[in-house]
Amino acid sequence: MNIAPIQALSSITGTAASGTGGSGFSEVLGSAIGAVEQSQQTAKTAALNLLTAGNGDVHTVALAAQRAELSLELFQQVRNKFVSAYQEIMKMPM
């Protein structure tokens, strides 16, 4: 079971919180977006292979689709937390 999208998303919070990450925030965010897109593409490919060529099984397609959905939801929650934190910082008096 490949959980790379979840690991890529969890690295966002670790790098942002510690401030000592080797890569920049935009690079980490870009890799997380790429991981989410990759999981969605994998699910789409698995579904197309099952429907057109009969390759694979329904369970594999269902798992790939669920994995893609969960990685997207996790990414959205992380994004919402960053937006909320930014809004709180902007409310602080100077």
C-alpha positions as CSV (number, residue, x, y, z in Angstrom):
1,M,0.0,0.0,0.0
2,N,1.5,3.3,-1.1
3,I,0.9,6.2,1.2
4,A,3.2,8.7,-0.4
5,P,0.5,11.4,-0.8
6,I,-0.2,11.4,2.9
7,Q,3.5,11.5,3.7
8,A,3.9,14.4,1.3
9,L,1.1,16.3,2.9
10,S,2.3,15.6,6.4
11,S,5.7,17.0,5.4
12,I,4.1,20.4,4.8
13,T,3.2,20.9,8.4
14,G,6.6,19.6,9.7
15,T,8.6,21.9,7.4
16,A,6.4,24.9,8.1
17,A,6.4,24.3,11.9
18,S,10.1,23.7,12.3
19,G,11.4,26.3,9.9
20,T,14.5,24.2,9.4
21,G,13.4,22.3,6.3
22,G,15.9,21.9,3.5
23,S,13.3,22.9,0.8
24,G,11.2,26.0,0.6
25,F,7.6,26.2,1.4
26,S,6.6,26.5,-2.3
27,E,8.6,23.4,-3.2
28,V,6.9,21.3,-0.4
29,L,3.5,22.7,-1.4
30,G,4.2,21.9,-5.1
31,S,5.2,18.3,-4.3
32,A,2.1,17.8,-2.1
33,I,-0.1,19.1,-5.0
34,G,1.7,16.8,-7.3
35,A,1.1,13.8,-5.0
36,V,-2.6,14.6,-4.9
37,E,-2.8,14.9,-8.6
38,Q,-0.8,11.6,-9.0
39,S,-3.2,9.7,-6.8
40,Q,-6.2,11.0,-8.7
41,Q,-4.5,10.1,-12.0
42,T,-3.8,6.6,-10.7
43,A,-7.4,6.1,-9.7
44,K,-8.6,7.4,-13.1
45,T,-6.2,5.0,-14.9
46,A,-7.2,2.0,-12.8
47,A,-10.9,2.7,-13.5
48,L,-10.3,3.1,-17.2
49,N,-8.2,-0.1,-17.4
50,L,-11.0,-2.0,-15.7
51,L,-13.8,-0.6,-17.9
52,T,-12.0,-0.7,-21.2
53,A,-9.6,-3.6,-21.1
54,G,-11.0,-5.6,-18.2
55,N,-7.6,-5.4,-16.4
56,G,-7.6,-5.4,-12.6
57,D,-10.5,-5.9,-10.3
58,V,-13.2,-3.7,-8.7
59,H,-11.5,-3.8,-5.3
60,T,-8.3,-2.2,-6.6
61,V,-10.2,0.5,-8.4
62,A,-12.3,1.2,-5.3
63,L,-9.2,1.4,-3.1
64,A,-7.4,3.7,-5.6
65,A,-10.5,6.0,-5.8
66,Q,-10.8,6.1,-2.0
67,R,-7.1,6.8,-1.6
68,A,-7.4,9.7,-4.1
69,E,-10.4,11.1,-2.3
70,L,-8.7,11.0,1.1
71,S,-5.6,12.6,-0.1
72,L,-7.6,15.4,-1.6
73,E,-9.6,15.9,1.6
74,L,-6.4,15.9,3.7
75,F,-4.9,18.5,1.3
76,Q,-8.0,20.7,1.6
77,Q,-7.9,20.5,5.4
78,V,-4.2,21.5,5.5
79,R,-4.9,24.4,3.1
80,N,-7.8,25.5,5.3
81,K,-5.5,25.5,8.4
82,F,-2.9,27.6,6.6
83,V,-5.6,30.1,5.4
84,S,-7.0,30.3,8.9
85,A,-3.5,30.9,10.4
86,Y,-2.8,33.6,7.8
87,Q,-6.1,35.3,8.6
88,E,-5.3,35.2,12.4
89,I,-1.8,36.7,11.7
90,M,-3.3,39.5,9.6
91,K,-5.7,40.4,12.5
92,M,-2.9,41.0,14.9
93,P,-2.2,44.6,15.7
94,M,1.1,46.0,14.6
